Every structure is written in C-alpha cells, then in structure tokens.
Amino acid sequence: MTVVLFDVDGVFLSEERCFDVSALAVHEMLYSPRYLNLGKEKFKIDYTDEEIDLIRASTFSDDEVLERFKKMGLNSNWDMLFVTFSVLYINLIKQSNISVDNVDISDIYKVGEMLGDLEVDYNQVVDFLKEGNYTKDTIYTELIEYARQRIDITNPEIFDMHGPIWSTGQYKYQEWYLGSNGVKTSTGREAEEEEKQGFINDEEWIRHPEDIKDMLKRLLAAGVEIGVATGRPRQETLIPFHQQGLMDLFRNNRVSTASEVLAAEGTEGIDVSLAKPHPYSYLWSLYEHDESYFNDAVNKRNLSDDKLFIIGDSIADFYCADAIGADFIATLTGLTGKEIIPSFEDLGVTNMVDSVLETEEIILKNHHK
C-alpha cells in the first residue's frame, strides 16, 4: 500500500497568517497592560493589515528570524514566538538591572512594573541566533544557557519548553488565532481579551480547494491512502478542512496535529519534545492512532511495510521523512518560496514541486510500480 501524509501550512494553507499571529502574540506580551506594558506602543486587539505587517517586520526583523528558525528545522509557531519573546525578555531584564534572585520572572506583569521606560531591541533575537550554530535539537538548551549568562538566573527552567513563559505565549497565540469566543475550546482558559475576532476564518489556500480535493480524490481512487501531520492544533486544522470539504476525504485517525503531540508529551515517562522535526505526528497518522504503536511512534520506529510519502515545505518535514525512511516531496510554497531550493539540495532532496498539485504525478508513478 502507498500512504501519503501531508503537512498543512505551506502545503495546503498559506503560513502567512500563522506568522502574523506569532508576531501579535509577542507584541501583546511586550506592550499589553496585562503583561510587560512597555510604554513605546499602545496595545490594541484589532489591527489593520498594514499595522500587522509593521508589527511582524519589527518582531521578526523582516522575517530573518523566521527564516533562521526554519533553516534549523524549527517548525512550531508556538516555539518560534517563545524563543523570540524569551530573548527579548531576558535582555530587558538585563538592561533594567533587576535582581532576579528576588523576583518571580515567570510573573511577566510584575516584572513589567519594574522595568521602567525601556525600548525593545528586536535585533537581539537575530544576534542570539547568530551566536551559535544552533539546531532544532540544541536551541532550547542554548536558550536556557543564554538566560544563565545574561541575567544570572538560578531557576532557568522558567524558560523550559512547556514552562510558564512558553505556556503564556501558546495561550496568546490561540486567543489571537481562534478569537475570544474560540480560545477556551482549545486551551481550557477563558479569553483575557473579550473582543478578538480571530483569524481562523481568514485562511488563504495556496491552491484552490476544489483543485486540491480533485487531486486527493484521484489518489484515493488509485488506492492510495492519505493523511495529515501538522503543527497546527486540531481545531485550527479541522475548521478550514470542514469548511472546504476536505474532511470528507481524510479519515480522523489519519489526521495528527499539535493537539495529539501535546497529549503524547503529557504521557508519563515522555521527557522529549515530540513536535516536528520529531516524526511522531507522521508516525501517529501512519499508525492510524493505534495505541499499541505509541512507543514506536515516540521512538521514531517505522514498522510499516507501506510505501510512505511525506509532503512538506520545510526542513523540519524533511528531517521527519529522513528519520523514518519515507520518500520526501518538497513543495516550494513555504515562507521563502523557491529560495529554499539550495537548502533542500544540500540535504539531497530531489523531488521539489511548485505546489501540492504537482505531487500527484510523482506519487502515482511510484504507486503503480
């Protein structure tokens, strides 16, 4: 059997709104009266597209930060905004000369009251990323070491993955993306801001959904199994898929999202990140959410005899495919478009296509063999 597993952002849906929302979450944590409340900019809950473009350009240094994250294989928007805010936060604390021994720096609001009139230097994130040859595996430990060196912190676990700073960033991302009315379903927490409209109904499809569905139907008719493995939470995946009828084609147990990854990471005995570039989400879809294969998915073991294709736009997706012996097809519709070609070539990727629609020919040619 041939199984084809698709990433979502940069393959079916544009990543642009995800990056916009990541920037808005960092911006809120810097300027909202609920958080650091820095005085330079006024926090709002409704921005024009032009204002969002300016916020993103500042936060991510004209996307250089995002591009560096992508090249190292970092794929999660939650993680990217967490690292970005953490670097800025650490440097603001250093600049203010706050004694961290006497302050709970996980209380962002309390620290904000002590910072005074400071300006954010967004270039510090680029400087941090340039300091070392960081990879997807080392960036988090290097962030903790950065906190130790910069502010002499005795409890650097505050900057752990899934720690208090990460969790705040994740919550604010969800509130921006899903809106005030939808955030509780995703996070279990009521909205802090009551009138955020959300961006979930403002998705941009890279190719027309009807063309995508027609391609998927032809794959299914040829006997190919299809599935999804995405860094999006389940709710944010299913809403646009249901709106355009794609969930009529995908089976639920072939769809794995950040929600399933978070649940797996919360399992007793699991002490590693299972987000991409870990291949857990792809294996979980391959194994159709069969609990008897849970440990195999966690330990990157592909026990299937199926011919497996992974379709993705990022270095992280390639690492997933490489780890489990899958054939990788790169779509050149991600953050940097065709500029990513040299990076894929350095990794030995030979199948690169202009959009997800062009994957069909490669898949069927191999399937019919």
Secondary structure, 3 states (H helix, E strand, C coil): CEEEEECCECCCECCHHHHHHHHHHHHHHHHCCCCCCCCCCCCCCCCCHHHHHHHHHHHCCCCHHHHHHHHCCCCCHHHHHHHHHHHHHHHHHHHHCCCHHHCCCCCHHHHHHHHCCCCCCCHHHHHHHHHCCCCCCCHHHHHHHHHHHHHCCCCHHHHCCCCHHHHHHHHHHHHHHHCCCCHHHHHCCCCCCCCCCCCCCCCCECCCHHHHHHHHHHHHHCCCEEEEECCCCHHHHHHHHHHCCHHHCCCHHHEECHHHHHHHHCCCCCCCCCCCCCCHHHHHHHCCCCHHHHHHHHCCCCCCCCEEEEEECCHHHHHHHHHCCCEEEEECCCCCHHHHHHHHHHCCCCCEECCHHHHHHHHHHHHHC
